[in-house]
Amino acid sequence: MHERLLAVGEFFVQSGFVDALRADGYEIMKASSEYEALRAIGEHTIDLLFLDHADYEGSSLPKFIKALLREQADRPFPIILFENPFHERAVIQGLEAGANDVVPRTVSKEELMARIRNLLRIFRIEEERSRKKVTVRDLSIDPGSRKVVRGGNDIELTVKEFDLLLYLARHANEVCSREDILKHVWDYDFDMGTNVVDVYIRHLRTKMDKGYSRKLIQSVRGVGYIIKEGE
């Protein structure tokens, strides 16, 4: 077992959970502040994160969680949030803030270990799925190497161009609205009145469709864009 877990906040130093997890074979990193947590994720690959909700107020928790996930955007990790007091509203707020699980500070070691194993298993399966090659007609995308090939020709794309193309290809035959694209590719929670999607679609078309008789990316007027596997 080589999973690396990051515990943010003073609660974990005093709780005894850190020593118990190390005894079970996990590598534990500790951060006492948001700055230390962001730096740790920037320098190391994290498999799971612990947060104590008591360290955050109001809207600061969802903002911090989003910042943490953005720091390791190429490999998302699960987040377990500790609550005290533990009640239904606290669980709802924690999940809505972006945590994958919410537990009371008094959770037993056995229950916590089971929850950790479950989340790591779920994310491991999702990571394996996300790294599978995507093929649509004569287009091949390798998420692991970020290599794109169409008709036997290598296509060089920027980071966002690649992310946009991969999102469209994974939803082949589905109309992807501008709002959904903004949310999943640019991490915008609402339409900010920007035309960034249309701009990047133009860039992609120049690289992906120029010189090919069949156009890969099609517009759906007033809605968004689609990649079709057939005619």
PyMOL CGO cylinders between C-alpha atoms (Angstrom):
from pymol import cmd
from pymol.cgo import CYLINDER

trace = [
    CYLINDER, 0.00, 0.00, 0.00, 1.60, 3.26, -1.13, 0.3, 1, 1, 1, 1, 1, 1,
    CYLINDER, 1.60, 3.26, -1.13, -1.27, 5.76, -1.14, 0.3, 1, 1, 1, 1, 1, 1,
    CYLINDER, -1.27, 5.76, -1.14, -0.29, 9.24, 0.02, 0.3, 1, 1, 1, 1, 1, 1,
    CYLINDER, -0.29, 9.24, 0.02, -2.83, 11.01, 2.22, 0.3, 1, 1, 1, 1, 1, 1,
    CYLINDER, -2.83, 11.01, 2.22, -2.71, 14.70, 3.13, 0.3, 1, 1, 1, 1, 1, 1,
    CYLINDER, -2.71, 14.70, 3.13, -4.19, 15.93, 6.44, 0.3, 1, 1, 1, 1, 1, 1,
    CYLINDER, -4.19, 15.93, 6.44, -4.84, 19.67, 6.68, 0.3, 1, 1, 1, 1, 1, 1,
    CYLINDER, -4.84, 19.67, 6.68, -5.36, 21.29, 10.08, 0.3, 1, 1, 1, 1, 1, 1,
    CYLINDER, -5.36, 21.29, 10.08, -4.27, 20.89, 13.68, 0.3, 1, 1, 1, 1, 1, 1,
    CYLINDER, -4.27, 20.89, 13.68, -7.08, 18.47, 14.57, 0.3, 1, 1, 1, 1, 1, 1,
    CYLINDER, -7.08, 18.47, 14.57, -5.36, 15.57, 12.81, 0.3, 1, 1, 1, 1, 1, 1,
    CYLINDER, -5.36, 15.57, 12.81, -2.13, 16.03, 14.73, 0.3, 1, 1, 1, 1, 1, 1,
    CYLINDER, -2.13, 16.03, 14.73, -3.99, 15.56, 18.01, 0.3, 1, 1, 1, 1, 1, 1,
    CYLINDER, -3.99, 15.56, 18.01, -6.58, 12.98, 16.94, 0.3, 1, 1, 1, 1, 1, 1,
    CYLINDER, -6.58, 12.98, 16.94, -4.37, 9.91, 16.71, 0.3, 1, 1, 1, 1, 1, 1,
    CYLINDER, -4.37, 9.91, 16.71, -5.66, 9.12, 13.23, 0.3, 1, 1, 1, 1, 1, 1,
    CYLINDER, -5.66, 9.12, 13.23, -2.32, 9.94, 11.62, 0.3, 1, 1, 1, 1, 1, 1,
    CYLINDER, -2.32, 9.94, 11.62, -0.41, 7.33, 13.62, 0.3, 1, 1, 1, 1, 1, 1,
    CYLINDER, -0.41, 7.33, 13.62, -3.13, 4.73, 13.02, 0.3, 1, 1, 1, 1, 1, 1,
    CYLINDER, -3.13, 4.73, 13.02, -3.09, 5.31, 9.27, 0.3, 1, 1, 1, 1, 1, 1,
    CYLINDER, -3.09, 5.31, 9.27, 0.69, 5.10, 9.12, 0.3, 1, 1, 1, 1, 1, 1,
    CYLINDER, 0.69, 5.10, 9.12, 0.53, 1.83, 11.00, 0.3, 1, 1, 1, 1, 1, 1,
    CYLINDER, 0.53, 1.83, 11.00, -1.79, 0.52, 8.28, 0.3, 1, 1, 1, 1, 1, 1,
    CYLINDER, -1.79, 0.52, 8.28, 0.73, 1.38, 5.57, 0.3, 1, 1, 1, 1, 1, 1,
    CYLINDER, 0.73, 1.38, 5.57, -0.42, 4.75, 4.31, 0.3, 1, 1, 1, 1, 1, 1,
    CYLINDER, -0.42, 4.75, 4.31, 2.02, 7.58, 3.71, 0.3, 1, 1, 1, 1, 1, 1,
    CYLINDER, 2.02, 7.58, 3.71, 0.78, 10.63, 5.61, 0.3, 1, 1, 1, 1, 1, 1,
    CYLINDER, 0.78, 10.63, 5.61, 1.63, 14.24, 4.90, 0.3, 1, 1, 1, 1, 1, 1,
    CYLINDER, 1.63, 14.24, 4.90, 0.50, 17.04, 7.22, 0.3, 1, 1, 1, 1, 1, 1,
    CYLINDER, 0.50, 17.04, 7.22, -0.21, 20.69, 6.47, 0.3, 1, 1, 1, 1, 1, 1,
    CYLINDER, -0.21, 20.69, 6.47, -1.13, 23.25, 9.10, 0.3, 1, 1, 1, 1, 1, 1,
    CYLINDER, -1.13, 23.25, 9.10, -2.36, 25.91, 6.67, 0.3, 1, 1, 1, 1, 1, 1,
    CYLINDER, -2.36, 25.91, 6.67, -3.97, 26.37, 3.27, 0.3, 1, 1, 1, 1, 1, 1,
    CYLINDER, -3.97, 26.37, 3.27, -0.66, 27.61, 1.86, 0.3, 1, 1, 1, 1, 1, 1,
    CYLINDER, -0.66, 27.61, 1.86, 1.17, 24.49, 3.04, 0.3, 1, 1, 1, 1, 1, 1,
    CYLINDER, 1.17, 24.49, 3.04, -1.58, 22.28, 1.61, 0.3, 1, 1, 1, 1, 1, 1,
    CYLINDER, -1.58, 22.28, 1.61, -1.44, 23.93, -1.82, 0.3, 1, 1, 1, 1, 1, 1,
    CYLINDER, -1.44, 23.93, -1.82, 2.35, 23.69, -1.84, 0.3, 1, 1, 1, 1, 1, 1,
    CYLINDER, 2.35, 23.69, -1.84, 2.26, 20.01, -0.84, 0.3, 1, 1, 1, 1, 1, 1,
    CYLINDER, 2.26, 20.01, -0.84, -0.17, 19.17, -3.65, 0.3, 1, 1, 1, 1, 1, 1,
    CYLINDER, -0.17, 19.17, -3.65, 1.93, 21.18, -6.08, 0.3, 1, 1, 1, 1, 1, 1,
    CYLINDER, 1.93, 21.18, -6.08, 5.02, 19.17, -5.17, 0.3, 1, 1, 1, 1, 1, 1,
    CYLINDER, 5.02, 19.17, -5.17, 3.53, 15.70, -4.59, 0.3, 1, 1, 1, 1, 1, 1,
    CYLINDER, 3.53, 15.70, -4.59, 0.80, 13.49, -6.00, 0.3, 1, 1, 1, 1, 1, 1,
    CYLINDER, 0.80, 13.49, -6.00, -1.99, 13.19, -3.43, 0.3, 1, 1, 1, 1, 1, 1,
    CYLINDER, -1.99, 13.19, -3.43, -4.37, 10.21, -3.32, 0.3, 1, 1, 1, 1, 1, 1,
    CYLINDER, -4.37, 10.21, -3.32, -6.76, 11.45, -0.61, 0.3, 1, 1, 1, 1, 1, 1,
    CYLINDER, -6.76, 11.45, -0.61, -7.25, 14.58, 1.48, 0.3, 1, 1, 1, 1, 1, 1,
    CYLINDER, -7.25, 14.58, 1.48, -8.55, 15.16, 5.02, 0.3, 1, 1, 1, 1, 1, 1,
    CYLINDER, -8.55, 15.16, 5.02, -10.06, 18.50, 6.01, 0.3, 1, 1, 1, 1, 1, 1,
    CYLINDER, -10.06, 18.50, 6.01, -11.57, 19.72, 9.27, 0.3, 1, 1, 1, 1, 1, 1,
    CYLINDER, -11.57, 19.72, 9.27, -14.64, 21.89, 8.61, 0.3, 1, 1, 1, 1, 1, 1,
    CYLINDER, -14.64, 21.89, 8.61, -14.05, 23.82, 11.83, 0.3, 1, 1, 1, 1, 1, 1,
    CYLINDER, -14.05, 23.82, 11.83, -11.13, 25.58, 10.14, 0.3, 1, 1, 1, 1, 1, 1,
    CYLINDER, -11.13, 25.58, 10.14, -13.40, 27.24, 7.57, 0.3, 1, 1, 1, 1, 1, 1,
    CYLINDER, -13.40, 27.24, 7.57, -16.33, 29.63, 7.60, 0.3, 1, 1, 1, 1, 1, 1,
    CYLINDER, -16.33, 29.63, 7.60, -19.02, 30.47, 5.08, 0.3, 1, 1, 1, 1, 1, 1,
    CYLINDER, -19.02, 30.47, 5.08, -17.92, 30.28, 1.46, 0.3, 1, 1, 1, 1, 1, 1,
    CYLINDER, -17.92, 30.28, 1.46, -14.22, 29.75, 2.18, 0.3, 1, 1, 1, 1, 1, 1,
    CYLINDER, -14.22, 29.75, 2.18, -14.47, 25.95, 2.22, 0.3, 1, 1, 1, 1, 1, 1,
    CYLINDER, -14.47, 25.95, 2.22, -15.78, 25.41, -1.34, 0.3, 1, 1, 1, 1, 1, 1,
    CYLINDER, -15.78, 25.41, -1.34, -13.28, 27.97, -2.65, 0.3, 1, 1, 1, 1, 1, 1,
    CYLINDER, -13.28, 27.97, -2.65, -10.41, 26.18, -0.89, 0.3, 1, 1, 1, 1, 1, 1,
    CYLINDER, -10.41, 26.18, -0.89, -11.54, 22.75, -2.10, 0.3, 1, 1, 1, 1, 1, 1,
    CYLINDER, -11.54, 22.75, -2.10, -11.74, 24.02, -5.68, 0.3, 1, 1, 1, 1, 1, 1,
    CYLINDER, -11.74, 24.02, -5.68, -8.25, 25.52, -5.38, 0.3, 1, 1, 1, 1, 1, 1,
    CYLINDER, -8.25, 25.52, -5.38, -6.85, 22.23, -4.04, 0.3, 1, 1, 1, 1, 1, 1,
    CYLINDER, -6.85, 22.23, -4.04, -8.38, 20.15, -6.83, 0.3, 1, 1, 1, 1, 1, 1,
    CYLINDER, -8.38, 20.15, -6.83, -7.20, 22.63, -9.45, 0.3, 1, 1, 1, 1, 1, 1,
    CYLINDER, -7.20, 22.63, -9.45, -3.62, 22.24, -8.18, 0.3, 1, 1, 1, 1, 1, 1,
    CYLINDER, -3.62, 22.24, -8.18, -3.69, 18.55, -9.15, 0.3, 1, 1, 1, 1, 1, 1,
    CYLINDER, -3.69, 18.55, -9.15, -6.20, 18.82, -11.99, 0.3, 1, 1, 1, 1, 1, 1,
    CYLINDER, -6.20, 18.82, -11.99, -4.73, 15.97, -14.05, 0.3, 1, 1, 1, 1, 1, 1,
    CYLINDER, -4.73, 15.97, -14.05, -5.50, 13.46, -11.27, 0.3, 1, 1, 1, 1, 1, 1,
    CYLINDER, -5.50, 13.46, -11.27, -8.47, 14.27, -8.99, 0.3, 1, 1, 1, 1, 1, 1,
    CYLINDER, -8.47, 14.27, -8.99, -8.45, 12.92, -5.44, 0.3, 1, 1, 1, 1, 1, 1,
    CYLINDER, -8.45, 12.92, -5.44, -11.24, 12.24, -2.90, 0.3, 1, 1, 1, 1, 1, 1,
    CYLINDER, -11.24, 12.24, -2.90, -11.79, 14.53, 0.09, 0.3, 1, 1, 1, 1, 1, 1,
    CYLINDER, -11.79, 14.53, 0.09, -13.03, 13.45, 3.53, 0.3, 1, 1, 1, 1, 1, 1,
    CYLINDER, -13.03, 13.45, 3.53, -14.41, 16.27, 5.66, 0.3, 1, 1, 1, 1, 1, 1,
    CYLINDER, -14.41, 16.27, 5.66, -14.53, 16.01, 9.47, 0.3, 1, 1, 1, 1, 1, 1,
    CYLINDER, -14.53, 16.01, 9.47, -17.48, 17.71, 11.20, 0.3, 1, 1, 1, 1, 1, 1,
    CYLINDER, -17.48, 17.71, 11.20, -18.13, 18.77, 14.78, 0.3, 1, 1, 1, 1, 1, 1,
    CYLINDER, -18.13, 18.77, 14.78, -20.97, 18.95, 15.69, 0.3, 1, 1, 1, 1, 1, 1,
    CYLINDER, -20.97, 18.95, 15.69, -22.18, 16.29, 13.28, 0.3, 1, 1, 1, 1, 1, 1,
    CYLINDER, -22.18, 16.29, 13.28, -25.72, 16.74, 11.98, 0.3, 1, 1, 1, 1, 1, 1,
    CYLINDER, -25.72, 16.74, 11.98, -27.67, 16.50, 8.74, 0.3, 1, 1, 1, 1, 1, 1,
    CYLINDER, -27.67, 16.50, 8.74, -27.23, 20.11, 7.68, 0.3, 1, 1, 1, 1, 1, 1,
    CYLINDER, -27.23, 20.11, 7.68, -23.48, 19.92, 8.27, 0.3, 1, 1, 1, 1, 1, 1,
    CYLINDER, -23.48, 19.92, 8.27, -23.27, 16.84, 6.05, 0.3, 1, 1, 1, 1, 1, 1,
    CYLINDER, -23.27, 16.84, 6.05, -25.26, 18.54, 3.28, 0.3, 1, 1, 1, 1, 1, 1,
    CYLINDER, -25.26, 18.54, 3.28, -23.08, 21.67, 3.45, 0.3, 1, 1, 1, 1, 1, 1,
    CYLINDER, -23.08, 21.67, 3.45, -19.90, 19.60, 3.34, 0.3, 1, 1, 1, 1, 1, 1,
    CYLINDER, -19.90, 19.60, 3.34, -21.01, 17.59, 0.32, 0.3, 1, 1, 1, 1, 1, 1,
    CYLINDER, -21.01, 17.59, 0.32, -22.21, 20.72, -1.49, 0.3, 1, 1, 1, 1, 1, 1,
    CYLINDER, -22.21, 20.72, -1.49, -18.83, 22.35, -0.79, 0.3, 1, 1, 1, 1, 1, 1,
    CYLINDER, -18.83, 22.35, -0.79, -17.11, 19.57, -2.73, 0.3, 1, 1, 1, 1, 1, 1,
    CYLINDER, -17.11, 19.57, -2.73, -16.23, 16.90, -0.16, 0.3, 1, 1, 1, 1, 1, 1,
    CYLINDER, -16.23, 16.90, -0.16, -16.76, 13.27, -1.20, 0.3, 1, 1, 1, 1, 1, 1,
    CYLINDER, -16.76, 13.27, -1.20, -17.56, 12.08, 2.32, 0.3, 1, 1, 1, 1, 1, 1,
    CYLINDER, -17.56, 12.08, 2.32, -18.40, 13.74, 5.63, 0.3, 1, 1, 1, 1, 1, 1,
    CYLINDER, -18.40, 13.74, 5.63, -17.69, 12.06, 8.96, 0.3, 1, 1, 1, 1, 1, 1,
    CYLINDER, -17.69, 12.06, 8.96, -17.90, 13.09, 12.63, 0.3, 1, 1, 1, 1, 1, 1,
    CYLINDER, -17.90, 13.09, 12.63, -14.69, 13.80, 14.50, 0.3, 1, 1, 1, 1, 1, 1,
    CYLINDER, -14.69, 13.80, 14.50, -15.63, 10.86, 16.73, 0.3, 1, 1, 1, 1, 1, 1,
    CYLINDER, -15.63, 10.86, 16.73, -15.60, 8.35, 13.86, 0.3, 1, 1, 1, 1, 1, 1,
    CYLINDER, -15.60, 8.35, 13.86, -13.93, 5.08, 14.81, 0.3, 1, 1, 1, 1, 1, 1,
    CYLINDER, -13.93, 5.08, 14.81, -10.67, 4.05, 13.22, 0.3, 1, 1, 1, 1, 1, 1,
    CYLINDER, -10.67, 4.05, 13.22, -12.34, 0.96, 11.70, 0.3, 1, 1, 1, 1, 1, 1,
    CYLINDER, -12.34, 0.96, 11.70, -15.11, 2.97, 10.04, 0.3, 1, 1, 1, 1, 1, 1,
    CYLINDER, -15.11, 2.97, 10.04, -12.69, 5.61, 8.80, 0.3, 1, 1, 1, 1, 1, 1,
    CYLINDER, -12.69, 5.61, 8.80, -10.43, 2.96, 7.27, 0.3, 1, 1, 1, 1, 1, 1,
    CYLINDER, -10.43, 2.96, 7.27, -13.40, 1.39, 5.46, 0.3, 1, 1, 1, 1, 1, 1,
    CYLINDER, -13.40, 1.39, 5.46, -14.43, 4.77, 4.07, 0.3, 1, 1, 1, 1, 1, 1,
    CYLINDER, -14.43, 4.77, 4.07, -10.88, 5.51, 2.93, 0.3, 1, 1, 1, 1, 1, 1,
    CYLINDER, -10.88, 5.51, 2.93, -10.58, 2.17, 1.14, 0.3, 1, 1, 1, 1, 1, 1,
    CYLINDER, -10.58, 2.17, 1.14, -13.95, 2.66, -0.54, 0.3, 1, 1, 1, 1, 1, 1,
    CYLINDER, -13.95, 2.66, -0.54, -13.11, 6.14, -1.85, 0.3, 1, 1, 1, 1, 1, 1,
    CYLINDER, -13.11, 6.14, -1.85, -9.66, 5.11, -3.05, 0.3, 1, 1, 1, 1, 1, 1,
    CYLINDER, -9.66, 5.11, -3.05, -11.20, 2.15, -4.90, 0.3, 1, 1, 1, 1, 1, 1,
    CYLINDER, -11.20, 2.15, -4.90, -13.84, 4.33, -6.57, 0.3, 1, 1, 1, 1, 1, 1,
    CYLINDER, -13.84, 4.33, -6.57, -11.30, 6.93, -7.68, 0.3, 1, 1, 1, 1, 1, 1,
    CYLINDER, -11.30, 6.93, -7.68, -8.88, 4.23, -8.87, 0.3, 1, 1, 1, 1, 1, 1,
    CYLINDER, -8.88, 4.23, -8.87, -11.56, 2.76, -11.13, 0.3, 1, 1, 1, 1, 1, 1,
    CYLINDER, -11.56, 2.76, -11.13, -12.46, 6.22, -12.42, 0.3, 1, 1, 1, 1, 1, 1,
    CYLINDER, -12.46, 6.22, -12.42, -8.82, 7.04, -13.11, 0.3, 1, 1, 1, 1, 1, 1,
    CYLINDER, -8.82, 7.04, -13.11, -8.37, 3.84, -15.11, 0.3, 1, 1, 1, 1, 1, 1,
    CYLINDER, -8.37, 3.84, -15.11, -11.50, 4.68, -17.10, 0.3, 1, 1, 1, 1, 1, 1,
    CYLINDER, -11.50, 4.68, -17.10, -10.38, 8.26, -17.70, 0.3, 1, 1, 1, 1, 1, 1,
    CYLINDER, -10.38, 8.26, -17.70, -7.04, 7.09, -19.13, 0.3, 1, 1, 1, 1, 1, 1,
    CYLINDER, -7.04, 7.09, -19.13, -8.56, 4.76, -21.71, 0.3, 1, 1, 1, 1, 1, 1,
    CYLINDER, -8.56, 4.76, -21.71, -8.07, 5.80, -25.31, 0.3, 1, 1, 1, 1, 1, 1,
    CYLINDER, -8.07, 5.80, -25.31, -11.03, 7.45, -26.99, 0.3, 1, 1, 1, 1, 1, 1,
    CYLINDER, -11.03, 7.45, -26.99, -11.70, 6.68, -30.66, 0.3, 1, 1, 1, 1, 1, 1,
    CYLINDER, -11.70, 6.68, -30.66, -14.28, 8.43, -32.84, 0.3, 1, 1, 1, 1, 1, 1,
    CYLINDER, -14.28, 8.43, -32.84, -14.17, 7.60, -36.55, 0.3, 1, 1, 1, 1, 1, 1,
    CYLINDER, -14.17, 7.60, -36.55, -10.60, 8.37, -37.67, 0.3, 1, 1, 1, 1, 1, 1,
    CYLINDER, -10.60, 8.37, -37.67, -9.81, 10.31, -34.48, 0.3, 1, 1, 1, 1, 1, 1,
    CYLINDER, -9.81, 10.31, -34.48, -7.79, 8.75, -31.63, 0.3, 1, 1, 1, 1, 1, 1,
    CYLINDER, -7.79, 8.75, -31.63, -7.13, 10.46, -28.29, 0.3, 1, 1, 1, 1, 1, 1,
    CYLINDER, -7.13, 10.46, -28.29, -4.80, 9.08, -25.62, 0.3, 1, 1, 1, 1, 1, 1,
    CYLINDER, -4.80, 9.08, -25.62, -5.55, 10.88, -22.31, 0.3, 1, 1, 1, 1, 1, 1,
    CYLINDER, -5.55, 10.88, -22.31, -2.44, 9.41, -20.65, 0.3, 1, 1, 1, 1, 1, 1,
    CYLINDER, -2.44, 9.41, -20.65, 0.08, 10.76, -23.17, 0.3, 1, 1, 1, 1, 1, 1,
    CYLINDER, 0.08, 10.76, -23.17, -2.27, 13.53, -24.36, 0.3, 1, 1, 1, 1, 1, 1,
    CYLINDER, -2.27, 13.53, -24.36, -1.58, 12.43, -27.93, 0.3, 1, 1, 1, 1, 1, 1,
    CYLINDER, -1.58, 12.43, -27.93, -4.12, 13.16, -30.65, 0.3, 1, 1, 1, 1, 1, 1,
    CYLINDER, -4.12, 13.16, -30.65, -4.10, 11.45, -34.06, 0.3, 1, 1, 1, 1, 1, 1,
    CYLINDER, -4.10, 11.45, -34.06, -6.54, 11.92, -36.93, 0.3, 1, 1, 1, 1, 1, 1,
    CYLINDER, -6.54, 11.92, -36.93, -6.29, 9.91, -40.11, 0.3, 1, 1, 1, 1, 1, 1,
    CYLINDER, -6.29, 9.91, -40.11, -2.78, 8.83, -39.15, 0.3, 1, 1, 1, 1, 1, 1,
    CYLINDER, -2.78, 8.83, -39.15, -1.61, 12.41, -38.62, 0.3, 1, 1, 1, 1, 1, 1,
    CYLINDER, -1.61, 12.41, -38.62, -0.42, 13.72, -35.25, 0.3, 1, 1, 1, 1, 1, 1,
    CYLINDER, -0.42, 13.72, -35.25, -2.27, 16.85, -34.12, 0.3, 1, 1, 1, 1, 1, 1,
    CYLINDER, -2.27, 16.85, -34.12, -0.59, 19.30, -31.76, 0.3, 1, 1, 1, 1, 1, 1,
    CYLINDER, -0.59, 19.30, -31.76, -3.02, 20.93, -29.32, 0.3, 1, 1, 1, 1, 1, 1,
    CYLINDER, -3.02, 20.93, -29.32, -2.74, 23.31, -26.40, 0.3, 1, 1, 1, 1, 1, 1,
    CYLINDER, -2.74, 23.31, -26.40, -3.83, 22.10, -22.96, 0.3, 1, 1, 1, 1, 1, 1,
    CYLINDER, -3.83, 22.10, -22.96, -7.33, 23.61, -23.19, 0.3, 1, 1, 1, 1, 1, 1,
    CYLINDER, -7.33, 23.61, -23.19, -7.79, 22.58, -26.82, 0.3, 1, 1, 1, 1, 1, 1,
    CYLINDER, -7.79, 22.58, -26.82, -7.01, 19.01, -25.80, 0.3, 1, 1, 1, 1, 1, 1,
    CYLINDER, -7.01, 19.01, -25.80, -9.37, 19.14, -22.80, 0.3, 1, 1, 1, 1, 1, 1,
    CYLINDER, -9.37, 19.14, -22.80, -12.17, 20.51, -24.97, 0.3, 1, 1, 1, 1, 1, 1,
    CYLINDER, -12.17, 20.51, -24.97, -11.68, 17.92, -27.70, 0.3, 1, 1, 1, 1, 1, 1,
    CYLINDER, -11.68, 17.92, -27.70, -11.53, 15.09, -25.15, 0.3, 1, 1, 1, 1, 1, 1,
    CYLINDER, -11.53, 15.09, -25.15, -14.76, 16.26, -23.53, 0.3, 1, 1, 1, 1, 1, 1,
    CYLINDER, -14.76, 16.26, -23.53, -16.56, 16.39, -26.87, 0.3, 1, 1, 1, 1, 1, 1,
    CYLINDER, -16.56, 16.39, -26.87, -15.19, 13.00, -27.93, 0.3, 1, 1, 1, 1, 1, 1,
    CYLINDER, -15.19, 13.00, -27.93, -16.19, 11.33, -24.66, 0.3, 1, 1, 1, 1, 1, 1,
    CYLINDER, -16.19, 11.33, -24.66, -19.70, 12.61, -25.32, 0.3, 1, 1, 1, 1, 1, 1,
    CYLINDER, -19.70, 12.61, -25.32, -19.78, 11.62, -28.98, 0.3, 1, 1, 1, 1, 1, 1,
    CYLINDER, -19.78, 11.62, -28.98, -23.29, 11.72, -30.47, 0.3, 1, 1, 1, 1, 1, 1,
    CYLINDER, -23.29, 11.72, -30.47, -24.43, 13.98, -27.62, 0.3, 1, 1, 1, 1, 1, 1,
    CYLINDER, -24.43, 13.98, -27.62, -25.01, 17.70, -27.99, 0.3, 1, 1, 1, 1, 1, 1,
    CYLINDER, -25.01, 17.70, -27.99, -22.70, 19.50, -25.54, 0.3, 1, 1, 1, 1, 1, 1,
    CYLINDER, -22.70, 19.50, -25.54, -24.07, 22.87, -24.54, 0.3, 1, 1, 1, 1, 1, 1,
    CYLINDER, -24.07, 22.87, -24.54, -21.80, 25.85, -24.01, 0.3, 1, 1, 1, 1, 1, 1,
    CYLINDER, -21.80, 25.85, -24.01, -22.81, 25.86, -20.35, 0.3, 1, 1, 1, 1, 1, 1,
    CYLINDER, -22.81, 25.86, -20.35, -21.78, 22.21, -19.86, 0.3, 1, 1, 1, 1, 1, 1,
    CYLINDER, -21.78, 22.21, -19.86, -18.49, 22.81, -21.67, 0.3, 1, 1, 1, 1, 1, 1,
    CYLINDER, -18.49, 22.81, -21.67, -17.73, 25.86, -19.50, 0.3, 1, 1, 1, 1, 1, 1,
    CYLINDER, -17.73, 25.86, -19.50, -18.48, 23.83, -16.38, 0.3, 1, 1, 1, 1, 1, 1,
    CYLINDER, -18.48, 23.83, -16.38, -16.47, 20.71, -17.22, 0.3, 1, 1, 1, 1, 1, 1,
    CYLINDER, -16.47, 20.71, -17.22, -13.58, 22.17, -19.24, 0.3, 1, 1, 1, 1, 1, 1,
    CYLINDER, -13.58, 22.17, -19.24, -13.14, 25.60, -17.68, 0.3, 1, 1, 1, 1, 1, 1,
    CYLINDER, -13.14, 25.60, -17.68, -14.63, 24.86, -14.24, 0.3, 1, 1, 1, 1, 1, 1,
    CYLINDER, -14.63, 24.86, -14.24, -17.12, 27.74, -14.51, 0.3, 1, 1, 1, 1, 1, 1,
    CYLINDER, -17.12, 27.74, -14.51, -20.28, 27.18, -12.47, 0.3, 1, 1, 1, 1, 1, 1,
    CYLINDER, -20.28, 27.18, -12.47, -22.34, 29.53, -14.64, 0.3, 1, 1, 1, 1, 1, 1,
    CYLINDER, -22.34, 29.53, -14.64, -22.28, 31.27, -18.00, 0.3, 1, 1, 1, 1, 1, 1,
    CYLINDER, -22.28, 31.27, -18.00, -20.11, 34.35, -17.49, 0.3, 1, 1, 1, 1, 1, 1,
    CYLINDER, -20.11, 34.35, -17.49, -21.08, 35.85, -20.82, 0.3, 1, 1, 1, 1, 1, 1,
    CYLINDER, -21.08, 35.85, -20.82, -17.78, 34.79, -22.35, 0.3, 1, 1, 1, 1, 1, 1,
    CYLINDER, -17.78, 34.79, -22.35, -17.29, 33.48, -25.90, 0.3, 1, 1, 1, 1, 1, 1,
    CYLINDER, -17.29, 33.48, -25.90, -14.25, 31.41, -24.92, 0.3, 1, 1, 1, 1, 1, 1,
    CYLINDER, -14.25, 31.41, -24.92, -15.95, 28.16, -26.01, 0.3, 1, 1, 1, 1, 1, 1,
    CYLINDER, -15.95, 28.16, -26.01, -16.62, 29.47, -29.52, 0.3, 1, 1, 1, 1, 1, 1,
    CYLINDER, -16.62, 29.47, -29.52, -13.07, 30.83, -29.78, 0.3, 1, 1, 1, 1, 1, 1,
    CYLINDER, -13.07, 30.83, -29.78, -11.53, 27.46, -28.85, 0.3, 1, 1, 1, 1, 1, 1,
    CYLINDER, -11.53, 27.46, -28.85, -13.90, 25.58, -31.15, 0.3, 1, 1, 1, 1, 1, 1,
    CYLINDER, -13.90, 25.58, -31.15, -12.60, 27.73, -34.03, 0.3, 1, 1, 1, 1, 1, 1,
    CYLINDER, -12.60, 27.73, -34.03, -9.03, 26.88, -33.03, 0.3, 1, 1, 1, 1, 1, 1,
    CYLINDER, -9.03, 26.88, -33.03, -9.87, 23.17, -32.89, 0.3, 1, 1, 1, 1, 1, 1,
    CYLINDER, -9.87, 23.17, -32.89, -11.59, 23.21, -36.26, 0.3, 1, 1, 1, 1, 1, 1,
    CYLINDER, -11.59, 23.21, -36.26, -8.57, 24.82, -37.84, 0.3, 1, 1, 1, 1, 1, 1,
    CYLINDER, -8.57, 24.82, -37.84, -6.35, 22.03, -36.52, 0.3, 1, 1, 1, 1, 1, 1,
    CYLINDER, -6.35, 22.03, -36.52, -8.76, 19.07, -36.67, 0.3, 1, 1, 1, 1, 1, 1,
    CYLINDER, -8.76, 19.07, -36.67, -10.92, 19.62, -39.77, 0.3, 1, 1, 1, 1, 1, 1,
    CYLINDER, -10.92, 19.62, -39.77, -8.80, 21.56, -42.23, 0.3, 1, 1, 1, 1, 1, 1,
    CYLINDER, -8.80, 21.56, -42.23, -7.98, 19.33, -45.21, 0.3, 1, 1, 1, 1, 1, 1,
    CYLINDER, -7.98, 19.33, -45.21, -10.53, 16.63, -44.28, 0.3, 1, 1, 1, 1, 1, 1,
    CYLINDER, -10.53, 16.63, -44.28, -13.68, 16.08, -46.32, 0.3, 1, 1, 1, 1, 1, 1,
    CYLINDER, -13.68, 16.08, -46.32, -15.67, 15.03, -43.25, 0.3, 1, 1, 1, 1, 1, 1,
    CYLINDER, -15.67, 15.03, -43.25, -15.86, 17.73, -40.61, 0.3, 1, 1, 1, 1, 1, 1,
    CYLINDER, -15.86, 17.73, -40.61, -15.40, 16.39, -37.10, 0.3, 1, 1, 1, 1, 1, 1,
    CYLINDER, -15.40, 16.39, -37.10, -16.94, 19.14, -34.95, 0.3, 1, 1, 1, 1, 1, 1,
    CYLINDER, -16.94, 19.14, -34.95, -20.46, 20.25, -35.82, 0.3, 1, 1, 1, 1, 1, 1,
    CYLINDER, -20.46, 20.25, -35.82, -22.49, 23.17, -34.49, 0.3, 1, 1, 1, 1, 1, 1,
    CYLINDER, -22.49, 23.17, -34.49, -25.98, 22.84, -33.07, 0.3, 1, 1, 1, 1, 1, 1,
    CYLINDER, -25.98, 22.84, -33.07, -27.51, 26.27, -33.52, 0.3, 1, 1, 1, 1, 1, 1,
    CYLINDER, -27.51, 26.27, -33.52, -28.40, 28.01, -30.28, 0.3, 1, 1, 1, 1, 1, 1,
    CYLINDER, -28.40, 28.01, -30.28, -27.18, 25.11, -28.12, 0.3, 1, 1, 1, 1, 1, 1,
    CYLINDER, -27.18, 25.11, -28.12, -23.56, 24.04, -28.55, 0.3, 1, 1, 1, 1, 1, 1,
    CYLINDER, -23.56, 24.04, -28.55, -21.45, 21.47, -30.37, 0.3, 1, 1, 1, 1, 1, 1,
    CYLINDER, -21.45, 21.47, -30.37, -21.33, 17.77, -31.17, 0.3, 1, 1, 1, 1, 1, 1,
    CYLINDER, -21.33, 17.77, -31.17, -18.95, 15.15, -32.55, 0.3, 1, 1, 1, 1, 1, 1,
    CYLINDER, -18.95, 15.15, -32.55, -20.81, 12.41, -34.43, 0.3, 1, 1, 1, 1, 1, 1,
    CYLINDER, -20.81, 12.41, -34.43, -19.48, 8.90, -34.91, 0.3, 1, 1, 1, 1, 1, 1,
    CYLINDER, -19.48, 8.90, -34.91, -21.54, 8.39, -38.09, 0.3, 1, 1, 1, 1, 1, 1,
    CYLINDER, -21.54, 8.39, -38.09, -22.87, 10.65, -40.80, 0.3, 1, 1, 1, 1, 1, 1,
]
cmd.load_cgo(trace, "trace")
